[in-house]
Amino acid sequence: MATVINMPRLSDTMEEGTVATWLKKVGDKVEEGDILAEIETDKATMEFESFYEGTLLHIGIQEGDTAMVDTLLAIIGEEGEDISELLNGGGNTKDSSTADKEEEVKASSTANTEENEGESAPSGVEVPEGVQVITMPRLSDTMEEGTVASWLKKEGDVIEEGDILAEIETDKATMEFESFYNGTLLKIGIQEGETAKVDALLAIVGPVGTDVSGVTGNKPKAEAPKKEAKVEAPKQEVKKEVSSKTSTSTSNSSSDKRIFASPLAKKMAADQGINLNLVQGSGENGRIVKVDIENYQPSGATAYTPVGVESFEEIKNSQMRKTIAKRLGESKFTAPHYYLTVELDMDSAITSRAAINSDPDVRISYNDMVVKACAMALRKHPQVNSQWTGDATRIAKHIHIGVAVAVDEGLLVPVLKFADQMTFSQIGANVKELAGKARTKKITPQEMDGSTFTVSNLGMFGIKEFTSIINAPNSAILSVGAIVQKPVVKNGVIVVGNTMTVTLACDHRTVDGATGAKFLQTLRNYIENPVTMFV
């Protein structure tokens, strides 16, 4: 069934929008997340993505045209689907009785506005000079309310135009919401995790020290345009009138050339003092993107002229790759990661391993020693061996350690069940067996399920230090680097030593910084003194 997409309200004060450019054309296939168009609001040019899959059957607002919020923007449906009924209805899918009621409300609202004209805010409270009230924006065409997933700024922070204020969950996606103002974040109206209707007070930005205790989310009546046109004239006539005005103002503007550029490219150009009129865009339809700003050279500068043919090889994503992308994305953007790094003295570990491997029937790796040390450290710090569920924190009484294994199509994580009860040689044998199964695609789902902590080791590739994304629903993952020979200070003397850097990534919802640090202290003691793991 075809879906009508209306002009969205992409900022808290947006009344109308201009389609700067269409990135899809009628007949194109559209997937959820594809950018449909760039829309100019009263404050910025923003990318508008599709929340639906299908074929773009109709474009209601052409490039350069301006239309009111909720005007028919596009229709997406099945290829060849009859949309004449939707077009005849102007994209309005509501029944006539609902529409009549809305017209009555609009007429009543207009009358009330005229009666109260001149009032600056409810209860006689005026918004102080320079203060901007930001309300919950409508970030999709069907959004009724939004949830603040996280605040990236806190009260008292200095805000610049373009800064990301918060991540807001809509009915369809979690989206970044940026500030259109400069100033200080004076008040947060909706806390993290709270849900509020569109237009509810989200935040207040203004000069530092301004008293905003009496400011509500309702804006001065004088700021809102009168709604007489909506009652007296049909929507389509209003749209044409606005479009006419827009085309006139565009033709009379100081520049005849409309610049299409991503928000990031515009910010980079402004920071570097680059005139966008002089930049050649390499994006779709000549759109200026980040790489164009990075590669821009002023006229007169010696530029390298590349010779060759640009080409791409497209490899279809496997189900494994899609699953990896989905889960890692969910982990990275859901769990607030933080990282703790320590450098370990490996001299004793090297000596101990050599002694253990002197037995021809035993062969252990440094990774086996790390896994064993992690298992024993988790027993002493159970908070790290936990999961966040929203309503509660689950602390696992058992210790199942996942060991990341690289395979041709991505990454698999076989699990060592009850690793704290295994010896070095048992850990080594099990890791070798499971890694072999993973690389030959013979590993079972049960052998990759149930981890409570994960170890990722890239030391064998010469990587000295790195960070990993937590393997959900775990609360932590340890990244293990290569052993490096370097000058170190021991007993006040510079000697040649062997060190290894490990980094612990933690979910701050379940593992506090001090808890993570204590875990690493215990881990250090075990690895730097391997004999303690036999006690």
C-alpha positions in Angstrom: 0.0 0.0 0.0 1.3 3.4 -1.0 2.6 5.7 1.8 2.2 9.5 1.7 5.2 11.5 2.9 4.5 15.1 3.9 6.8 18.1 4.3 8.4 17.4 7.7 9.0 20.0 10.4 12.7 19.7 10.8 13.2 22.5 13.3 11.2 23.8 16.2 10.2 26.9 14.4 9.8 25.6 10.9 6.6 26.6 9.2 7.6 25.9 5.5 10.5 24.2 3.7 12.2 24.5 0.3 13.3 21.4 -1.5 17.0 22.2 -2.3 17.6 19.0 -4.3 16.1 15.6 -4.8 18.6 12.7 -4.5 16.0 10.2 -5.8 13.8 10.5 -8.9 10.4 9.0 -9.7 10.8 5.3 -10.4 13.9 4.8 -8.2 13.9 2.1 -5.6 14.0 3.5 -2.1 15.2 1.7 1.0 14.7 2.7 4.6 17.5 5.1 5.6 18.1 6.4 2.0 18.4 10.2 1.7 15.4 11.3 -0.3 16.1 15.1 -0.5 17.8 18.1 1.0 15.3 20.4 2.5 16.0 24.1 3.4 14.4 25.1 6.7 14.3 28.5 8.3 17.6 27.7 9.9 19.6 25.2 7.9 19.7 22.8 5.0 19.1 19.3 6.3 19.1 15.8 4.8 15.7 14.1 4.9 15.8 10.3 4.9 13.1 7.8 4.0 11.5 5.7 6.7 9.9 3.4 4.2 10.9 0.9 1.5 9.5 0.8 -2.0 9.4 2.8 -5.3 9.3 6.5 -5.5 6.0 6.9 -7.3 5.4 10.7 -7.1 7.2 13.9 -6.2 4.9 16.6 -4.9 7.3 19.5 -4.5 9.9 20.1 -7.2 13.4 21.3 -6.6 13.4 25.0 -5.7 9.8 25.0 -4.7 8.6 26.0 -1.2 5.6 24.5 0.6 4.1 24.6 4.1 4.7 21.9 6.6 2.4 18.8 6.0 2.1 19.5 2.3 2.4 16.4 0.1 6.1 15.9 -0.5 6.3 12.4 -2.0 4.5 9.0 -2.3 6.3 5.7 -1.9 4.7 2.4 -2.8 4.9 -0.7 -5.0 6.0 -0.2 -8.6 3.0 0.4 -10.8 0.6 1.0 -8.0 -2.4 3.3 -8.6 -2.0 6.4 -6.6 -4.6 8.6 -8.3 -6.9 8.6 -5.3 -4.1 9.9 -3.1 -3.2 12.6 -5.6 -6.8 13.7 -6.0 -6.9 14.0 -2.2 -3.8 16.1 -2.2 -2.0 13.5 0.0 -4.5 13.9 2.8 -5.3 10.4 4.0 -7.7 11.5 6.8 -11.4 11.1 6.5 -13.7 14.0 5.8 -15.2 14.1 9.3 -11.7 14.4 10.8 -10.7 17.1 8.3 -13.9 19.1 9.2 -13.1 18.9 12.8 -9.5 20.1 12.2 -10.8 23.1 10.2 -13.1 24.0 13.1 -10.2 23.8 15.5 -8.1 25.9 13.1 -10.8 28.5 12.8 -11.3 28.6 16.6 -7.5 28.8 17.1 -7.4 31.8 14.7 -10.1 33.6 16.6 -8.4 33.0 19.9 -5.1 34.3 18.4 -6.7 37.5 17.3 -8.4 38.0 20.7 -5.1 37.5 22.6 -2.9 39.3 20.1 -0.2 41.3 21.8 0.3 38.8 24.7 4.0 37.8 24.9 3.6 34.6 26.8 1.2 32.8 29.1 0.6 34.2 32.6 2.3 37.5 31.5 5.8 35.9 31.5 8.0 37.4 28.8 11.0 35.6 27.3 14.2 37.5 28.3 16.1 39.2 25.5 18.5 36.9 23.6 16.9 33.7 25.1 15.8 31.0 22.6 13.1 28.4 23.6 13.7 25.1 21.9 10.8 22.7 21.8 10.6 19.0 21.0 10.9 18.9 17.1 8.9 16.7 14.8 11.7 14.8 13.1 9.5 12.5 11.0 6.3 13.1 9.2 4.3 10.9 11.6 6.0 11.8 14.8 3.7 12.6 17.7 6.1 12.4 20.6 9.8 11.9 21.2 12.1 10.4 23.8 15.4 11.9 24.7 17.8 9.0 24.4 20.9 11.0 25.6 22.0 14.6 26.1 25.4 15.4 24.6 25.4 18.8 26.4 24.6 19.6 30.0 23.2 22.8 31.6 25.9 25.5 31.7 27.7 24.3 28.6 28.5 26.8 25.9 26.6 25.9 22.7 27.5 26.9 19.1 25.3 26.7 16.1 25.6 23.2 14.6 26.5 21.5 17.9 24.6 18.2 18.5 22.4 18.8 21.6 20.8 15.5 22.0 19.8 12.1 20.5 16.1 11.9 20.1 14.1 8.6 19.6 11.2 9.1 17.2 8.6 6.6 16.2 11.0 5.4 13.5 14.6 6.0 14.4 17.0 7.7 16.8 18.2 10.9 15.3 20.7 13.6 16.3 19.2 17.0 17.0 21.5 20.0 16.5 21.4 23.5 17.9 20.5 26.4 15.6 21.6 29.0 18.2 24.7 30.2 20.0 24.7 30.7 23.7 24.7 28.8 27.0 22.4 25.8 27.7 20.4 27.4 30.5 17.8 24.7 31.1 17.0 21.1 30.1 13.2 20.6 30.0 13.1 16.8 29.1 15.6 14.5 30.9 17.3 11.4 29.4 14.8 8.6 29.0 11.7 10.8 29.3 9.1 11.1 26.6 7.2 14.2 25.6 4.8 15.4 23.0 6.0 17.4 20.0 6.4 21.1 20.9 7.0 20.4 24.6 9.8 22.4 26.2 13.1 20.7 25.3 15.7 23.2 26.3 16.5 26.9 26.7 19.6 28.6 25.2 20.6 32.2 26.0 23.2 34.5 27.6 25.0 33.0 30.6 23.4 33.8 33.9 20.0 34.7 32.5 17.0 33.9 34.8 14.7 31.6 32.9 12.8 30.1 35.8 9.5 31.5 34.6 9.9 30.7 30.9 7.6 28.0 29.6 7.7 26.0 26.4 5.0 28.2 24.8 6.5 30.8 22.5 5.1 34.4 22.1 2.0 34.5 20.1 3.5 37.3 17.9 6.0 34.8 16.5 3.4 32.5 15.1 1.8 33.5 11.7 -1.9 34.0 11.6 -3.8 31.0 10.3 -6.4 32.9 8.3 -4.9 31.7 5.0 -5.3 28.1 6.0 -9.0 28.6 6.8 -10.0 30.8 3.9 -7.9 29.3 1.0 -7.3 25.7 0.0 -3.8 24.3 0.7 -2.8 24.1 -2.9 -3.4 27.8 -3.5 -1.3 28.7 -0.5 1.5 26.4 -1.8 1.5 28.1 -5.2 1.6 31.5 -3.6 4.5 30.7 -1.4 6.4 29.0 -4.3 5.9 32.2 -6.4 7.3 34.3 -3.7 10.2 32.0 -3.2 11.2 31.9 -6.9 11.1 35.8 -7.0 13.3 36.1 -4.0 15.7 33.5 -5.4 16.0 35.3 -8.7 16.7 38.6 -6.9 19.3 37.2 -4.5 22.9 38.3 -4.6 24.0 34.9 -6.0 22.3 33.2 -9.0 23.9 29.8 -8.1 22.3 27.6 -5.4 24.9 25.8 -3.5 24.2 22.1 -2.6 26.5 21.0 0.3 26.2 18.6 3.2 26.0 20.2 6.7 29.4 18.9 7.6 30.9 20.3 4.4 29.4 23.7 5.2 30.8 23.7 8.7 34.3 22.7 7.5 34.3 25.3 4.8 33.2 28.0 7.4 36.0 26.9 9.8 38.6 27.0 7.1 37.4 30.2 5.4 36.6 28.4 2.1 34.1 30.0 -0.3 31.7 27.2 -1.3 31.1 28.9 -4.7 34.7 28.0 -5.6 34.4 24.3 -4.6 33.5 21.6 -7.2 31.2 19.0 -5.7 31.8 15.3 -6.2 28.6 14.1 -4.6 25.3 13.2 -6.3 24.0 16.0 -8.5 27.2 18.0 -7.8 26.6 18.1 -4.1 29.7 19.3 -2.0 30.7 16.7 0.6 33.4 16.4 3.2 36.1 15.0 0.8 35.7 18.0 -1.5 36.6 20.4 1.3 39.5 18.3 2.4 40.9 18.2 -1.2 40.1 21.8 -2.0 43.1 23.9 -3.2 42.8 27.7 -3.9 43.3 28.9 -7.4 47.0 29.4 -8.2 48.1 26.6 -5.9 50.0 23.7 -7.5 47.5 20.9 -7.8 48.1 17.2 -8.7 45.9 16.1 -11.6 45.2 12.4 -11.2 45.2 10.1 -14.2 43.1 7.0 -14.3 39.6 5.7 -14.2 37.5 5.6 -11.0 35.8 2.3 -10.4 34.3 0.3 -7.6 33.7 -3.4 -7.0 30.4 -4.0 -5.3 30.3 -7.1 -3.0 26.9 -8.0 -1.6 26.8 -8.1 2.2 26.4 -11.5 3.6 24.0 -12.2 6.4 26.9 -12.5 8.8 28.2 -9.1 7.8 24.7 -7.6 8.2 24.3 -9.2 11.6 27.7 -7.9 12.7 27.0 -4.4 11.5 23.6 -4.4 13.2 24.8 -5.7 16.6 27.9 -3.6 16.8 26.0 -0.5 15.8 23.4 -1.2 18.5 26.2 -1.7 21.1 28.2 1.4 20.1 25.2 3.8 20.0 23.3 2.3 22.9 25.9 1.5 25.5 28.0 4.5 26.7 31.5 3.2 26.2 34.6 4.4 28.1 38.1 3.1 27.9 40.9 2.3 30.4 44.4 1.4 29.2 47.4 -0.1 31.1 50.8 -1.2 30.0 51.9 -4.5 31.4 55.4 -5.8 32.2 55.6 -9.1 30.4 59.1 -10.3 31.4 57.8 -12.7 34.0 55.0 -13.9 31.7 57.6 -14.6 29.0 59.7 -16.6 31.4 56.7 -18.5 32.8 55.4 -19.4 29.3 58.8 -20.7 28.2 58.9 -22.9 31.3 55.4 -24.3 30.8 56.0 -25.0 27.1 59.2 -26.8 27.8 57.0 -29.8 28.4 56.6 -31.3 24.8 52.9 -32.2 25.6 51.9 -28.7 26.6 51.6 -25.6 24.4 50.0 -22.4 25.6 49.9 -18.9 24.1 50.0 -15.5 25.7 46.4 -15.2 24.8 45.6 -18.3 26.9 47.3 -16.6 29.8 45.3 -13.4 29.3 42.0 -15.4 29.1 42.8 -17.2 32.3 43.8 -14.0 34.1 40.5 -12.3 32.9 38.5 -15.3 34.2 40.1 -15.1 37.6 39.8 -11.3 37.8 36.1 -11.5 37.0 35.6 -13.8 40.0 37.0 -10.9 42.2 35.1 -8.2 40.4 31.7 -9.6 39.5 30.3 -6.2 38.6 32.3 -6.4 35.3 30.7 -9.7 34.6 27.2 -8.2 34.2 24.5 -7.1 31.7 22.2 -4.1 31.5 18.5 -4.8 31.0 17.0 -1.4 31.5 15.0 -2.4 34.6 17.9 -4.2 36.3 21.6 -5.1 36.2 22.2 -8.8 35.9 25.4 -10.0 37.5 26.4 -13.4 36.1 27.5 -16.0 38.7 29.2 -18.0 36.0 32.1 -16.9 33.8 31.8 -17.5 30.1 34.6 -15.8 28.1 34.1 -15.0 24.4 37.3 -15.0 22.3 37.1 -13.0 19.1 38.2 -14.9 16.0 38.7 -13.3 12.6 37.2 -15.2 9.6 36.9 -14.4 5.9 33.5 -12.8 6.2 33.9 -10.9 9.4 34.2 -11.8 13.1 32.9 -14.7 15.2 33.1 -15.0 19.0 33.3 -18.6 20.3 32.7 -18.9 24.0 34.7 -20.7 26.6 32.1 -21.9 29.1 33.2 -21.8 32.8 36.7 -20.5 31.8 37.6 -19.8 35.4 37.6 -23.5 36.1 39.9 -24.4 33.2 43.7 -24.8 33.3 46.1 -23.0 30.9 46.3 -26.1 28.7 42.5 -26.6 28.7 41.9 -23.0 27.6 44.5 -23.4 24.9 43.0 -26.6 23.5 39.5 -25.3 23.6 40.4 -22.0 21.9 42.3 -23.8 19.2 39.3 -26.2 18.6 36.7 -23.5 18.5 38.7 -21.1 16.4 39.2 -23.9 13.8 35.5 -24.6 13.7 34.8 -20.9 13.2 37.2 -20.6 10.3 35.8 -23.7 8.6 32.2 -22.6 9.3 31.5 -25.7 11.4 30.9 -23.9 14.7 27.4 -24.2 16.1 25.3 -21.3 17.5 25.4 -22.9 20.9 29.2 -22.6 20.9 28.9 -18.9 20.3 26.2 -18.1 22.7 26.2 -17.0 26.4 29.4 -15.0 26.8 29.7 -12.7 29.9 33.0 -11.1 28.9 35.0 -10.9 25.7 38.7 -10.8 24.8 39.9 -9.5 21.4 43.6 -9.9 20.6 45.3 -8.3 17.6 48.8 -8.6 18.9 49.7 -11.3 16.4 49.2 -8.7 13.7 51.6 -6.3 15.3 49.0 -3.9 16.6 50.3 -2.3 19.7 47.1 -0.7 21.1 43.5 -0.5 20.0 39.9 -0.3 21.4 37.0 -2.6 20.7 33.2 -2.3 20.7 31.5 -4.1 23.5 30.0 -7.5 22.5 26.4 -7.0 23.7 25.0 -7.9 26.2 28.4 -8.0 27.9 29.4 -5.0 30.0 33.1 -5.1 29.0 35.7 -6.3 26.4 39.5 -6.4 26.7 41.6 -5.4 23.7 45.1 -7.0 23.7 48.0 -5.6 21.8 51.4 -7.0 20.8 54.4 -7.5 23.1 56.9 -4.8 22.4 60.6 -4.7 23.4 61.6 -1.3 24.6 63.6 0.6 27.2 62.0 0.6 30.6 62.9 1.8 34.1 63.4 -0.9 36.8 64.7 -0.1 40.2 65.8 3.3 38.9 67.9 1.8 36.0 67.0 1.9 32.3 67.0 -1.7 31.0 65.5 -3.5 28.0 62.0 -4.7 28.9 59.0 -6.3 27.3 55.6 -4.6 27.6 52.1 -5.3 26.4 49.2 -2.7 26.2 45.7 -3.8 27.0 42.6 -1.6 26.9 39.3 -2.3 28.7 36.1 -0.9 27.2 33.3 -0.7 29.7 29.6 0.1 29.6 29.2 3.0 32.0 25.6 2.0 32.8 26.9 -1.1 34.7 30.6 -0.6 35.3 31.8 2.6 37.0 35.3 3.9 36.3 36.7 2.9 39.7 35.3 -0.7 39.2 37.0 -1.0 35.8 40.3 0.3 37.2 40.3 -2.2 40.0 39.6 -5.0 37.6 42.6 -3.9 35.5 44.8 -3.8 38.7 43.9 -7.4 39.5 44.4 -8.4 35.9 47.9 -6.7 35.9 48.9 -8.6 39.1 47.9 -12.0 37.5 49.7 -11.4 34.2 52.8 -9.8 35.6 53.1 -12.6 38.3 51.7 -15.7 36.5 52.6 -17.9 39.5 49.7 -16.3 41.4 47.3 -17.9 38.9 48.3 -21.4 40.1 47.5 -20.6 43.7 
